[in-house]
Amino acid sequence: MALDVGCGTGRYTLPLAPHFKKVRGLDISESQLNVAKQMTLAKNVSYMMAPAEKLPVKDASVDLVHAGVAAHWFTVDKFLDETMRVLKKGGCLAIHSYEPVPEFEYNNLSSDLNVVMSEVWDTLFQYADKSTMDMFCRYQHLYEAIPLKDKERITDITAKIQLSIPEMIGFIQAIYLCEQFKEKDLKKAEKFLIQTEKRFRKILGEKADSDCLNMYMKYYCILACKH
């Protein structure tokens, strides 16, 4: 059995399905769980509303506790206490996330694109909080708090993703810092997104609607085993 804690819409839950008899996604957002349920066809995957600090399974009943781009929202000590409780002997904890600032590559325009993106982050970081800092520190505090000797933290895992201009704006909009920006000043946030898209389009010129950019994300993960 595998638990995907803080599963959201099930993005990281479904890939676990072929490897376990039972996979359960947990989240505190009913709306995101509803999306996950609609998108799931695998018969061995189910979803339940539950917090990371109170896992709704029996002691020593889980082979894998996983959290993808979610652990910075957890109360670390309570989450780890629960993880130790539910893991079987030989069970594993796997946590991953990414550094919030990506880099872009496109022919000889990479530098210009990254200047714009850097300014985007300067704006969004005004709405940063502790969870943002945890991501920048690559979960160092969480890693140190894991009460297991067999553990490892792996950093600088680079992934290349191809995005169109609309998809890139969608990526920026999906960042929770942008959501906080919208909550504070919706009109200003919308104007910011429109101006950002215009700046990207100006750099790419006539190819803005036809070409994709390479976006490089730096991921990191924590792996631990309960002996």
Backbone as a chain_set.jsonl record, in Angstrom:
{"seq": "MALDVGCGTGRYTLPLAPHFKKVRGLDISESQLNVAKQMTLAKNVSYMMAPAEKLPVKDASVDLVHAGVAAHWFTVDKFLDETMRVLKKGGCLAIHSYEPVPEFEYNNLSSDLNVVMSEVWDTLFQYADKSTMDMFCRYQHLYEAIPLKDKERITDITAKIQLSIPEMIGFIQAIYLCEQFKEKDLKKAEKFLIQTEKRFRKILGEKADSDCLNMYMKYYCILACKH", "coords": {"N": [[0.837, -1.2, 0.0], [0.438, 2.262, -0.75], [0.661, 5.632, 0.335], [-0.235, 8.794, -0.813], [0.464, 11.781, 0.228], [-1.041, 14.912, 0.687], [-2.057, 15.102, -1.904], [-3.439, 16.621, -3.794], [-4.675, 17.189, -6.999], [-4.067, 14.662, -7.826], [-1.812, 14.334, -9.382], [0.688, 13.158, -8.812], [-0.144, 10.839, -7.761], [-1.345, 8.889, -9.43], [0.862, 7.803, -11.009], [1.9, 6.004, -9.198], [0.26, 3.824, -9.163], [0.74, 1.431, -10.842], [2.612, 0.086, -9.336], [1.805, -0.753, -6.838], [-0.516, -2.607, -4.787], [-2.56, -1.201, -3.635], [-3.349, 2.211, -3.658], [-3.622, 5.25, -2.003], [-4.758, 8.502, -2.113], [-4.368, 11.473, -0.253], [-5.74, 14.499, 0.95], [-6.501, 17.872, 2.047], [-8.183, 19.436, 0.653], [-11.287, 19.531, -0.645], [-12.239, 20.241, -3.19], [-10.02, 19.855, -4.883], [-9.648, 17.126, -4.553], [-11.989, 16.177, -5.711], [-11.511, 16.754, -8.4], [-9.349, 15.028, -8.783], [-10.586, 12.516, -8.448], [-12.294, 12.458, -10.653], [-10.478, 12.288, -12.704], [-9.291, 9.849, -12.42], [-8.867, 6.545, -13.384], [-7.794, 4.173, -12.651], [-8.335, 1.193, -10.87], [-7.242, 0.53, -8.439], [-6.724, 2.824, -7.071], [-7.644, 5.248, -4.72], [-9.245, 8.039, -3.032], [-9.153, 10.301, -0.244], [-10.306, 12.656, 2.148], [-8.103, 14.094, 4.299], [-5.773, 15.258, 6.777], [-2.182, 15.793, 6.644], [-1.123, 15.451, 9.097], [-2.579, 13.593, 10.444], [-2.924, 10.637, 9.603], [-5.171, 8.454, 8.054], [-4.923, 5.549, 8.524], [-4.015, 2.207, 9.63], [-1.6, 1.262, 12.173], [1.703, 0.434, 11.117], [1.035, -0.372, 8.425], [1.613, 0.47, 5.889], [3.535, 0.629, 2.911], [4.798, 2.653, 1.486], [5.138, 6.069, 2.081], [4.415, 8.971, 0.507], [5.108, 12.294, -0.643], [4.523, 14.796, -2.834], [5.697, 17.842, -3.871], [4.488, 19.141, -1.671], [5.12, 18.918, 1.049], [6.059, 21.207, 2.335], [3.856, 22.439, 3.31], [3.103, 21.052, 5.505], [2.816, 20.354, 9.071], [5.707, 19.622, 10.347], [6.812, 17.935, 12.464], [4.553, 16.524, 13.444], [3.635, 15.289, 11.111], [5.816, 13.59, 10.537], [5.811, 11.976, 12.832], [3.404, 10.604, 12.43], [4.033, 9.339, 10.036], [6.078, 7.572, 10.835], [4.546, 5.966, 12.453], [2.702, 4.68, 10.706], [4.216, 3.374, 8.766], [5.42, 0.234, 7.611], [7.863, -2.176, 8.771], [10.746, -1.851, 6.945], [9.457, -0.206, 5.231], [9.124, 2.802, 3.222], [9.851, 6.332, 3.049], [9.231, 8.934, 0.846], [9.913, 12.01, -0.503], [9.45, 14.836, -2.536], [10.269, 17.9, -4.272], [10.611, 21.126, -5.874], [12.923, 23.744, -6.785], [11.707, 27.031, -6.667], [12.387, 28.828, -8.75], [12.642, 28.704, -12.141], [14.676, 28.217, -15.139], [14.908, 29.558, -18.458], [15.262, 28.595, -21.908], [15.941, 29.542, -25.163], [16.997, 29.571, -28.255], [19.04, 32.31, -29.134], [17.92, 33.985, -27.318], [17.705, 33.457, -24.672], [18.841, 34.789, -22.416], [17.449, 37.262, -22.364], [14.836, 36.356, -21.894], [15.136, 35.19, -19.364], [15.761, 37.39, -17.835], [13.306, 38.74, -17.763], [11.809, 36.776, -16.424], [13.148, 36.702, -14.0], [12.458, 39.192, -12.976], [9.752, 38.767, -12.722], [9.729, 36.947, -10.595], [10.821, 38.575, -8.607], [8.679, 40.252, -8.157], [6.67, 38.417, -7.317], [7.817, 37.317, -5.024], [7.346, 39.087, -3.04], [5.199, 38.155, -1.766], [5.956, 35.968, -0.398], [6.352, 33.296, 2.017], [6.985, 31.236, 4.941], [6.812, 28.653, 3.843], [7.734, 28.986, 1.238], [10.414, 29.575, 1.715], [11.231, 27.15, 2.814], [11.155, 25.551, 0.54], [13.169, 26.723, -0.994], [15.337, 26.1, 0.589], [15.562, 23.507, 0.097], [14.213, 21.588, 1.636], [15.797, 21.123, 3.905], [15.484, 21.353, 6.711], [13.366, 19.582, 7.168], [14.542, 17.192, 6.336], [16.576, 16.88, 8.267], [14.98, 16.455, 10.465], [13.865, 13.939, 10.19], [13.509, 10.91, 11.832], [15.233, 8.675, 11.238], [17.958, 6.548, 10.495], [18.735, 5.584, 8.026], [18.743, 7.451, 5.48], [18.545, 9.858, 2.809], [19.316, 12.804, 1.0], [18.768, 14.147, -2.118], [19.873, 16.394, -4.495], [19.577, 18.969, -7.091], [18.368, 17.782, -9.41], [17.739, 17.91, -12.624], [15.124, 18.828, -14.787], [13.758, 19.02, -18.02], [11.266, 20.914, -19.535], [8.952, 21.561, -22.075], [7.326, 24.484, -23.059], [4.668, 26.479, -24.322], [4.015, 30.026, -24.895], [1.402, 30.741, -23.768], [1.14, 28.524, -22.033], [3.288, 28.931, -20.34], [2.534, 31.302, -19.045], [0.337, 30.241, -17.775], [1.659, 28.497, -16.054], [2.921, 30.343, -14.344], [0.655, 31.543, -13.235], [-0.328, 29.407, -11.769], [1.323, 29.153, -9.617], [1.451, 29.358, -6.117], [2.16, 31.749, -4.933], [1.391, 33.631, -6.78], [-1.331, 33.285, -6.607], [-1.748, 34.299, -4.055], [-1.061, 36.92, -4.535], [-3.174, 37.652, -6.222], [-5.297, 37.465, -4.425], [-4.757, 39.555, -2.744], [-4.685, 41.84, -4.399], [-6.497, 41.84, -6.994], [-6.917, 43.162, -9.522], [-4.449, 44.403, -9.971], [-2.795, 42.153, -10.06], [-3.803, 40.789, -12.313], [-3.219, 42.673, -14.3], [-0.457, 42.617, -14.128], [0.098, 39.985, -15.054], [-0.822, 40.155, -17.696], [0.92, 42.105, -18.742], [3.322, 40.769, -18.421], [3.033, 38.598, -20.202], [2.934, 40.06, -22.61], [5.532, 41.084, -22.667], [7.077, 38.753, -22.96], [6.13, 37.93, -25.454], [6.984, 40.023, -27.045], [9.732, 39.646, -27.023], [10.005, 37.171, -28.344], [8.777, 37.698, -30.739], [7.43, 37.143, -33.972], [7.333, 34.404, -33.721], [6.135, 33.78, -31.387], [3.648, 32.517, -31.056], [3.969, 30.051, -32.178], [6.284, 28.615, -31.491], [7.94, 26.684, -28.868], [9.292, 27.105, -25.59], [12.179, 25.992, -23.79], [11.972, 24.984, -20.519], [13.78, 24.773, -17.59], [13.69, 22.96, -14.717], [14.738, 22.59, -11.348], [14.759, 19.87, -9.416], [14.473, 18.182, -6.217], [14.92, 15.542, -3.836], [13.953, 13.568, -0.954], [14.774, 10.594, 0.542], [13.985, 7.832, 2.623], [14.278, 5.006, 4.816], [12.581, 2.72, 6.892], [13.879, 0.644, 9.212]], "CA": [[0.0, 0.0, 0.0], [1.133, 3.542, -0.787], [-0.088, 6.845, 0.623], [0.254, 10.027, -1.419], [-0.024, 12.771, 1.188], [-1.106, 16.21, 0.017], [-2.079, 14.635, -3.301], [-4.037, 17.589, -4.708], [-5.496, 16.631, -8.079], [-3.613, 13.309, -8.147], [-0.737, 14.355, -10.384], [1.749, 12.204, -8.455], [-0.771, 9.641, -7.214], [-1.568, 7.898, -10.485], [2.061, 7.064, -11.4], [2.2, 4.959, -8.214], [-0.711, 2.734, -9.3], [1.254, 0.146, -11.352], [3.637, -0.483, -8.456], [1.243, -1.116, -5.54], [-1.857, -3.188, -4.836], [-3.506, -0.169, -3.239], [-2.805, 3.562, -3.535], [-4.629, 6.167, -1.476], [-4.361, 9.911, -2.106], [-4.941, 12.223, 0.869], [-5.598, 15.953, 0.857], [-7.502, 18.579, 2.843], [-9.003, 20.221, -0.265], [-12.344, 18.731, -1.269], [-12.344, 20.57, -4.611], [-8.932, 19.191, -5.602], [-9.922, 15.686, -4.53], [-13.046, 15.92, -6.697], [-10.84, 16.714, -9.701], [-8.554, 13.792, -8.809], [-11.5, 11.386, -8.626], [-12.798, 12.497, -12.029], [-9.38, 11.977, -13.622], [-8.712, 8.555, -12.08], [-9.507, 5.34, -13.918], [-7.17, 3.0, -12.031], [-9.222, 0.613, -9.857], [-6.561, 0.385, -7.149], [-6.459, 4.157, -6.53], [-8.778, 5.904, -4.071], [-8.906, 9.325, -2.434], [-9.817, 10.571, 1.017], [-9.952, 13.929, 2.76], [-7.406, 13.895, 5.57], [-4.567, 16.068, 6.891], [-0.905, 15.068, 6.72], [-0.777, 15.252, 10.504], [-3.421, 12.547, 11.005], [-3.103, 9.712, 8.489], [-6.284, 7.562, 8.403], [-4.599, 4.137, 8.293], [-3.566, 1.49, 10.818], [-0.168, 1.195, 12.457], [2.521, -0.516, 10.358], [0.212, -0.921, 7.34], [1.926, 1.171, 4.636], [4.872, 0.379, 2.363], [5.379, 3.911, 1.031], [4.51, 7.372, 2.309], [4.97, 9.879, -0.499], [4.574, 13.653, -0.703], [5.091, 15.492, -3.984], [5.496, 19.296, -3.876], [3.435, 19.371, -0.673], [5.572, 18.804, 2.439], [6.281, 22.524, 2.929], [2.611, 22.867, 3.939], [2.819, 20.187, 6.648], [3.459, 20.52, 10.373], [6.705, 18.575, 10.106], [6.967, 16.942, 13.532], [3.359, 15.674, 13.498], [3.641, 14.459, 9.899], [6.829, 12.537, 10.679], [5.32, 11.034, 13.85], [2.406, 9.772, 11.78], [4.726, 8.505, 9.049], [6.737, 6.487, 11.568], [3.498, 5.075, 12.974], [1.993, 3.879, 9.693], [5.136, 2.603, 7.92], [5.85, -1.106, 7.97], [9.3, -2.394, 8.814], [11.185, -1.899, 5.554], [8.702, 0.788, 4.468], [9.921, 3.957, 2.801], [9.327, 7.692, 2.933], [9.784, 9.609, -0.333], [9.401, 13.375, -0.594], [10.165, 15.62, -3.546], [9.758, 19.214, -4.646], [11.529, 21.793, -6.801], [13.242, 25.131, -6.485], [10.657, 27.808, -7.337], [12.83, 29.678, -9.866], [13.134, 27.962, -13.299], [15.425, 28.957, -16.157], [14.376, 29.336, -19.797], [16.24, 28.527, -22.998], [15.344, 29.643, -26.496], [17.972, 30.109, -29.213], [19.922, 33.336, -28.556], [17.089, 34.895, -26.534], [17.587, 32.91, -23.309], [19.177, 35.811, -21.425], [16.344, 38.225, -22.298], [13.704, 35.681, -21.269], [15.416, 34.993, -17.948], [15.666, 38.698, -17.185], [11.876, 38.953, -17.501], [11.373, 35.828, -15.393], [13.728, 37.145, -12.733], [11.634, 40.309, -12.499], [8.49, 38.157, -12.29], [9.939, 36.396, -9.255], [10.993, 39.695, -7.678], [7.323, 40.704, -7.817], [5.936, 37.386, -6.577], [8.438, 37.037, -3.728], [6.781, 39.979, -2.034], [4.137, 37.41, -1.102], [6.572, 34.727, 0.088], [6.21, 32.971, 3.432], [7.894, 30.189, 5.403], [6.794, 27.503, 2.936], [8.615, 29.323, 0.12], [11.787, 29.443, 2.187], [11.494, 25.715, 2.954], [11.436, 25.027, -0.797], [14.484, 27.217, -1.392], [16.339, 25.386, 1.394], [15.502, 22.105, -0.344], [13.692, 20.767, 2.729], [16.888, 20.76, 4.816], [14.945, 21.186, 8.069], [12.587, 18.339, 7.176], [15.5, 16.084, 6.253], [17.232, 16.738, 9.568], [13.995, 16.03, 11.463], [13.459, 12.538, 9.978], [14.162, 10.112, 12.875], [15.719, 7.417, 10.673], [19.375, 6.61, 10.128], [18.864, 5.296, 6.592], [18.068, 8.525, 4.751], [19.404, 10.56, 1.849], [18.719, 13.949, 0.303], [19.38, 14.266, -3.442], [19.529, 17.714, -5.029], [19.981, 19.311, -8.457], [17.827, 16.884, -10.428], [17.232, 18.842, -13.624], [14.123, 18.327, -15.732], [13.438, 19.962, -19.098], [9.858, 20.918, -19.919], [8.691, 22.488, -23.174], [6.105, 25.256, -22.836], [4.312, 27.612, -25.185], [3.827, 31.251, -24.117], [0.223, 30.613, -22.898], [1.402, 27.534, -20.992], [4.203, 29.542, -19.387], [1.713, 32.194, -18.224], [-0.439, 29.342, -16.926], [2.569, 28.031, -15.009], [3.081, 31.448, -13.383], [-0.625, 31.701, -12.544], [-0.554, 28.27, -10.882], [2.18, 29.27, -8.441], [0.601, 29.858, -5.043], [2.501, 33.151, -4.683], [0.535, 34.41, -7.681], [-2.669, 33.221, -6.026], [-1.777, 35.241, -2.94], [-1.053, 38.237, -5.173], [-4.543, 37.891, -6.68], [-6.162, 37.664, -3.264], [-4.476, 40.875, -2.172], [-5.039, 42.901, -5.358], [-6.819, 41.092, -8.206], [-6.7, 43.967, -10.719], [-3.004, 44.576, -10.141], [-2.247, 40.851, -10.449], [-4.206, 40.529, -13.701], [-2.434, 43.582, -15.13], [0.907, 42.071, -14.082], [0.153, 38.807, -15.922], [-0.968, 40.625, -19.087], [2.165, 42.77, -19.11], [4.364, 39.735, -18.513], [2.838, 37.899, -21.473], [3.327, 40.991, -23.681], [6.997, 41.177, -22.687], [7.571, 37.51, -23.558], [5.782, 37.942, -26.876], [7.84, 41.003, -27.715], [11.061, 39.039, -27.171], [9.955, 36.093, -29.329], [8.32, 38.225, -32.011], [6.427, 36.424, -34.769], [7.314, 32.984, -33.359], [5.57, 33.652, -30.043], [2.493, 31.614, -31.04], [4.26, 28.771, -32.827], [7.413, 27.907, -30.89], [7.938, 26.403, -27.432], [10.526, 27.379, -24.856], [12.641, 24.97, -22.858], [12.02, 25.426, -19.128], [14.571, 23.851, -16.779], [13.34, 22.96, -13.294], [15.643, 21.831, -10.49], [14.05, 19.102, -8.408], [15.264, 17.518, -5.176], [14.104, 14.552, -3.146], [14.411, 12.957, 0.279], [14.404, 9.173, 0.616], [14.324, 7.249, 3.92], [13.742, 3.661, 5.004], [12.38, 2.322, 8.288], [14.399, -0.728, 9.421]], "C": [[0.873, 1.252, 0.0], [0.168, 4.658, -0.429], [0.562, 8.008, -0.096], [-0.348, 11.174, -0.623], [0.061, 14.166, 0.571], [-1.195, 16.018, -1.484], [-2.654, 15.644, -4.287], [-4.931, 16.914, -5.738], [-5.0, 15.26, -8.555], [-2.488, 13.219, -9.152], [0.345, 13.32, -10.098], [1.185, 10.91, -7.881], [-0.858, 8.538, -8.257], [-0.304, 7.156, -10.91], [2.456, 5.955, -10.411], [1.37, 3.689, -8.453], [-0.131, 1.42, -9.818], [2.18, -0.594, -10.382], [3.105, -0.956, -7.102], [-0.138, -1.741, -5.724], [-2.92, -2.144, -4.52], [-2.775, 1.16, -3.091], [-3.92, 4.48, -3.041], [-4.056, 7.587, -1.462], [-5.096, 10.657, -1.008], [-4.722, 13.71, 0.664], [-6.693, 16.598, 1.709], [-8.439, 19.413, 1.969], [-10.024, 19.327, -0.963], [-12.423, 18.982, -2.77], [-11.242, 19.887, -5.419], [-9.142, 17.679, -5.631], [-11.008, 15.318, -5.536], [-12.465, 15.86, -8.106], [-10.06, 15.413, -9.844], [-9.439, 12.58, -9.087], [-12.022, 11.312, -10.057], [-11.741, 12.05, -13.036], [-8.839, 10.568, -13.453], [-9.539, 7.4, -12.626], [-8.958, 4.073, -13.268], [-8.021, 2.499, -10.865], [-8.571, 0.514, -8.481], [-6.211, 1.723, -6.505], [-7.749, 4.746, -5.939], [-8.298, 7.187, -3.403], [-9.732, 9.559, -1.179], [-9.378, 11.935, 1.546], [-9.341, 13.671, 4.132], [-6.16, 14.761, 5.603], [-3.317, 15.203, 6.985], [-0.548, 14.713, 8.148], [-1.64, 14.199, 11.193], [-3.796, 11.573, 9.89], [-4.129, 8.639, 8.862], [-6.032, 6.094, 8.046], [-4.035, 3.532, 9.577], [-2.046, 1.565, 10.979], [0.489, 0.142, 11.563], [1.75, -1.172, 9.214], [0.606, -0.401, 5.962], [3.364, 0.878, 4.204], [5.578, 1.656, 1.932], [4.507, 5.079, 1.458], [5.198, 8.359, 1.373], [4.323, 11.251, -0.373], [5.277, 14.393, -1.824], [4.705, 16.959, -3.997], [4.386, 19.675, -2.893], [3.966, 19.493, 0.748], [5.821, 20.146, 3.115], [5.011, 23.088, 3.569], [2.34, 22.114, 5.244], [3.414, 20.74, 7.942], [4.425, 19.35, 10.511], [6.747, 17.525, 11.204], [5.769, 15.998, 13.604], [3.276, 14.757, 12.279], [4.635, 13.309, 10.035], [6.43, 11.525, 11.751], [4.314, 10.066, 13.239], [3.048, 8.834, 10.749], [5.404, 7.32, 9.731], [5.711, 5.477, 12.095], [2.956, 4.142, 11.903], [2.928, 3.034, 8.83], [5.405, 1.218, 8.496], [7.365, -1.131, 8.174], [9.772, -2.615, 7.375], [10.436, -0.924, 4.66], [9.529, 2.043, 4.222], [9.117, 5.256, 2.824], [10.006, 8.343, 1.741], [9.107, 10.963, -0.486], [10.158, 14.099, -1.7], [9.479, 16.964, -3.767], [10.763, 19.838, -5.61], [11.814, 23.21, -6.318], [12.303, 26.019, -7.306], [11.101, 28.584, -8.58], [13.365, 28.819, -11.013], [13.996, 28.846, -14.201], [14.875, 28.587, -17.533], [15.487, 29.36, -20.84], [15.486, 28.613, -24.324], [16.347, 30.353, -27.409], [18.908, 31.127, -28.54], [19.162, 34.34, -27.693], [16.952, 34.463, -25.071], [17.802, 33.975, -22.246], [18.03, 36.804, -21.25], [15.132, 37.614, -21.596], [13.913, 35.531, -19.768], [15.436, 36.3, -17.172], [14.213, 38.998, -16.819], [11.408, 38.044, -16.372], [11.925, 36.2, -14.036], [12.914, 38.282, -12.126], [10.251, 39.827, -12.056], [8.626, 37.646, -10.866], [10.154, 37.489, -8.224], [9.636, 40.23, -7.225], [6.613, 39.687, -6.934], [6.504, 37.142, -5.187], [8.015, 38.017, -2.645], [5.701, 39.271, -1.219], [4.644, 36.076, -0.555], [6.33, 34.547, 1.583], [7.171, 31.835, 3.775], [7.953, 29.006, 4.439], [7.693, 27.734, 1.73], [10.066, 29.139, 0.512], [12.173, 27.972, 2.354], [11.847, 25.101, 1.6], [12.818, 25.473, -1.266], [15.607, 26.503, -0.647], [16.342, 23.892, 1.102], [15.142, 21.147, 0.796], [14.787, 20.325, 3.706], [16.366, 20.492, 6.226], [14.168, 19.878, 8.173], [13.513, 17.127, 7.165], [16.149, 15.829, 7.615], [16.277, 16.186, 10.621], [13.573, 14.572, 11.317], [14.219, 11.642, 10.962], [14.611, 8.732, 12.392], [17.175, 7.582, 10.282], [19.577, 6.427, 8.627], [18.077, 6.341, 5.81], [19.071, 9.247, 3.87], [18.617, 11.709, 1.223], [19.488, 14.167, -0.987], [18.922, 15.579, -4.057], [19.972, 17.852, -6.482], [19.601, 18.247, -9.482], [17.139, 17.765, -11.466], [16.254, 18.175, -14.579], [13.823, 19.413, -16.756], [11.985, 19.793, -19.518], [9.672, 21.937, -21.04], [7.331, 23.155, -22.986], [5.911, 26.294, -23.928], [4.168, 28.851, -24.294], [2.574, 31.153, -23.228], [0.443, 29.62, -21.754], [2.332, 28.104, -19.923], [3.444, 30.51, -18.474], [0.836, 31.368, -17.281], [0.384, 28.8, -15.781], [2.731, 29.1, -13.928], [1.796, 31.623, -12.562], [-0.858, 30.608, -11.507], [0.3, 28.324, -9.619], [1.387, 29.922, -7.316], [0.925, 31.302, -4.662], [1.651, 34.079, -5.552], [-0.903, 34.411, -7.172], [-2.8, 34.205, -4.87], [-1.781, 36.688, -3.439], [-2.471, 38.609, -5.6], [-5.482, 38.181, -5.513], [-5.981, 39.057, -2.671], [-4.914, 42.005, -3.095], [-5.254, 42.263, -6.728], [-6.514, 41.893, -9.47], [-5.206, 44.138, -11.011], [-2.351, 43.285, -10.614], [-2.578, 40.533, -11.904], [-3.416, 41.407, -14.668], [-0.992, 43.096, -15.233], [1.062, 40.886, -15.035], [0.048, 39.203, -17.395], [0.324, 41.269, -19.566], [3.306, 41.773, -19.271], [4.258, 38.98, -19.834], [3.259, 38.773, -22.646], [4.845, 41.071, -23.805], [7.614, 39.924, -23.316], [7.309, 37.493, -25.065], [6.653, 38.913, -27.66], [9.231, 40.426, -27.968], [11.052, 38.002, -28.289], [9.478, 36.563, -30.702], [7.29, 37.341, -32.686], [6.342, 34.944, -34.418], [6.669, 32.726, -31.998], [4.421, 32.647, -29.968], [2.799, 30.226, -31.592], [5.342, 27.953, -32.13], [7.213, 27.684, -29.394], [9.303, 26.722, -26.836], [10.901, 26.156, -24.043], [12.703, 25.571, -21.461], [12.75, 24.363, -18.312], [14.207, 24.031, -15.306], [14.364, 22.129, -12.533], [14.839, 21.189, -9.358], [15.02, 18.577, -7.351], [14.331, 16.536, -4.472], [14.77, 14.079, -1.861], [13.883, 11.525, 0.293], [14.84, 8.632, 1.978], [13.642, 5.899, 4.053], [13.689, 3.32, 6.489], [12.806, 0.864, 8.47], [13.879, -1.31, 10.732]], "O": [[1.911, 1.299, 0.66], [-0.994, 4.642, -0.833], [1.775, 8.196, -0.006], [-1.524, 11.501, -0.78], [1.086, 14.553, 0.011], [-0.497, 16.685, -2.247], [-2.396, 15.547, -5.486], [-5.835, 16.157, -5.386], [-5.465, 14.755, -9.577], [-2.234, 12.153, -9.714], [0.861, 12.681, -11.015], [1.936, 9.992, -7.553], [-0.489, 7.393, -7.997], [-0.384, 5.953, -11.157], [3.25, 5.075, -10.745], [1.74, 2.608, -7.996], [-0.476, 0.367, -9.283], [2.492, -1.766, -10.591], [3.864, -1.502, -6.301], [-0.841, -1.445, -6.691], [-4.029, -2.184, -5.054], [-1.711, 1.227, -2.475], [-5.022, 4.487, -3.591], [-3.003, 7.838, -0.874], [-6.306, 10.497, -0.845], [-3.642, 14.133, 0.252], [-7.685, 15.955, 2.05], [-9.379, 20.028, 2.474], [-9.664, 18.471, -1.771], [-12.647, 18.05, -3.543], [-11.497, 19.392, -6.517], [-8.843, 17.029, -6.632], [-10.946, 14.253, -6.149], [-12.869, 15.023, -8.913], [-10.101, 14.769, -10.892], [-9.072, 11.712, -9.88], [-12.174, 10.223, -10.609], [-12.067, 11.501, -14.088], [-8.015, 10.126, -14.253], [-10.738, 7.291, -12.369], [-9.59, 3.018, -13.33], [-8.387, 3.272, -9.98], [-9.266, 0.425, -7.469], [-5.488, 1.763, -5.51], [-8.8, 4.74, -6.58], [-7.097, 7.397, -3.229], [-10.861, 9.081, -1.063], [-8.217, 12.318, 1.407], [-9.984, 13.101, 5.013], [-5.542, 14.984, 4.561], [-3.384, 14.031, 7.358], [0.232, 13.793, 8.392], [-1.466, 13.934, 12.382], [-4.873, 11.683, 9.304], [-3.972, 7.977, 9.888], [-6.834, 5.474, 7.349], [-3.63, 4.251, 10.491], [-1.318, 1.888, 10.041], [-0.095, -0.906, 11.288], [1.803, -2.391, 9.05], [-0.003, -0.788, 4.964], [4.285, 0.88, 5.021], [6.804, 1.746, 1.999], [3.298, 5.085, 1.231], [6.411, 8.555, 1.442], [3.143, 11.364, -0.041], [6.49, 14.596, -1.775], [3.527, 17.294, -4.118], [3.469, 20.423, -3.23], [3.316, 20.121, 1.584], [5.799, 20.226, 4.343], [5.066, 24.089, 4.284], [1.449, 22.493, 6.004], [4.385, 21.496, 7.919], [4.008, 18.22, 10.764], [6.72, 16.331, 10.905], [5.945, 14.796, 13.804], [2.896, 13.592, 12.396], [4.319, 12.173, 9.682], [6.688, 10.332, 11.592], [4.362, 8.863, 13.494], [2.647, 7.678, 10.616], [5.311, 6.19, 9.251], [5.987, 4.279, 12.169], [2.77, 2.95, 12.151], [2.478, 2.066, 8.217], [5.591, 1.052, 9.702], [8.061, -0.194, 7.782], [9.245, -3.478, 6.673], [10.733, -0.817, 3.471], [10.506, 2.309, 4.923], [7.899, 5.273, 2.647], [11.232, 8.31, 1.635], [7.883, 11.052, -0.586], [11.38, 13.985, -1.79], [8.292, 17.139, -3.493], [11.66, 19.156, -6.105], [11.049, 23.791, -5.549], [12.123, 25.792, -8.502], [10.255, 28.961, -9.39], [14.448, 28.249, -10.88], [14.035, 30.066, -14.042], [14.435, 27.459, -17.755], [16.501, 30.039, -20.685], [14.535, 27.871, -24.573], [16.518, 31.57, -27.342], [19.498, 30.836, -27.499], [19.679, 35.409, -27.371], [16.168, 35.045, -24.322], [17.038, 34.06, -21.285], [17.676, 37.152, -20.124], [14.476, 38.28, -20.795], [12.981, 35.722, -18.986], [15.156, 36.313, -15.973], [13.922, 39.452, -15.712], [10.696, 38.483, -15.47], [11.245, 36.034, -13.023], [12.705, 38.331, -10.913], [9.65, 40.391, -11.142], [7.753, 37.876, -10.029], [9.718, 37.353, -7.081], [9.46, 40.611, -6.068], [6.022, 40.05, -5.917], [5.762, 36.798, -4.267], [8.293, 37.803, -1.465], [5.332, 39.717, -0.132], [3.858, 35.168, -0.283], [6.13, 35.516, 2.316], [8.063, 31.511, 2.991], [9.017, 28.421, 4.238], [8.341, 26.806, 1.247], [10.862, 28.609, -0.263], [13.308, 27.591, 2.069], [12.723, 24.241, 1.511], [13.554, 24.69, -1.868], [16.699, 26.322, -1.186], [17.03, 23.115, 1.764], [15.689, 20.05, 0.904], [14.692, 19.238, 4.276], [16.76, 19.514, 6.861], [14.3, 19.151, 9.158], [13.294, 16.159, 7.893], [16.252, 14.683, 8.053], [16.71, 15.524, 11.565], [12.976, 14.019, 12.24], [15.45, 11.613, 10.935], [14.387, 7.732, 13.075], [17.578, 8.638, 9.795], [20.469, 7.031, 8.03], [16.898, 6.15, 5.512], [20.273, 9.253, 4.137], [17.421, 11.596, 0.955], [20.705, 14.349, -0.97], [17.723, 15.849, -4.132], [20.645, 16.979, -7.031], [20.417, 17.86, -10.319], [16.065, 18.308, -11.204], [16.521, 17.097, -15.111], [13.656, 20.581, -16.405], [11.53, 18.689, -19.816], [10.182, 23.054, -20.956], [6.319, 22.485, -22.781], [6.869, 26.908, -24.397], [4.197, 28.735, -23.069], [2.663, 31.454, -22.038], [-0.016, 29.849, -20.635], [2.184, 27.797, -18.74], [3.682, 30.538, -17.267], [0.619, 31.749, -16.13], [-0.115, 28.652, -14.665], [2.685, 28.794, -12.737], [1.847, 31.825, -11.349], [-1.506, 30.843, -10.487], [0.023, 27.612, -8.654], [0.719, 30.933, -7.536], [0.068, 32.007, -4.128], [1.246, 35.16, -5.124], [-1.609, 35.413, -7.29], [-3.829, 34.865, -4.719], [-2.416, 37.561, -2.848], [-2.921, 39.732, -5.374], [-6.357, 39.041, -5.61], [-6.928, 39.659, -2.163], [-5.451, 43.013, -2.635], [-4.323, 42.156, -7.526], [-5.911, 41.359, -10.4], [-4.768, 44.029, -12.156], [-1.461, 43.31, -11.464], [-1.718, 40.056, -12.645], [-2.992, 40.945, -15.728], [-0.384, 43.159, -16.301], [2.061, 40.798, -15.749], [0.749, 38.648, -18.242], [0.773, 41.004, -20.681], [4.151, 41.92, -20.154], [5.263, 38.747, -20.506], [3.881, 38.279, -23.586], [5.382, 41.119, -24.911], [8.554, 40.017, -24.106], [8.168, 37.089, -25.849], [7.013, 38.648, -28.807], [9.837, 40.689, -29.007], [11.981, 37.951, -29.094], [9.74, 35.908, -31.71], [6.374, 36.843, -32.032], [5.367, 34.287, -34.784], [6.657, 31.595, -31.514], [4.234, 31.997, -28.94], [1.972, 29.321, -31.483], [5.314, 26.723, -32.178], [6.439, 28.383, -28.739], [10.331, 26.616, -27.505], [10.035, 25.374, -23.651], [13.407, 26.556, -21.239], [12.379, 23.19, -18.34], [14.391, 25.102, -14.728], [14.806, 21.086, -13.014], [14.317, 21.868, -8.473], [16.232, 18.535, -7.567], [13.109, 16.685, -4.511], [15.986, 14.176, -1.702], [12.695, 11.286, 0.082], [15.939, 8.935, 2.441], [12.574, 5.667, 3.486], [14.624, 3.594, 7.241], [12.164, -0.043, 7.941], [14.206, -2.446, 11.075]]}, "num_chains": 1, "name": "protein.A"}
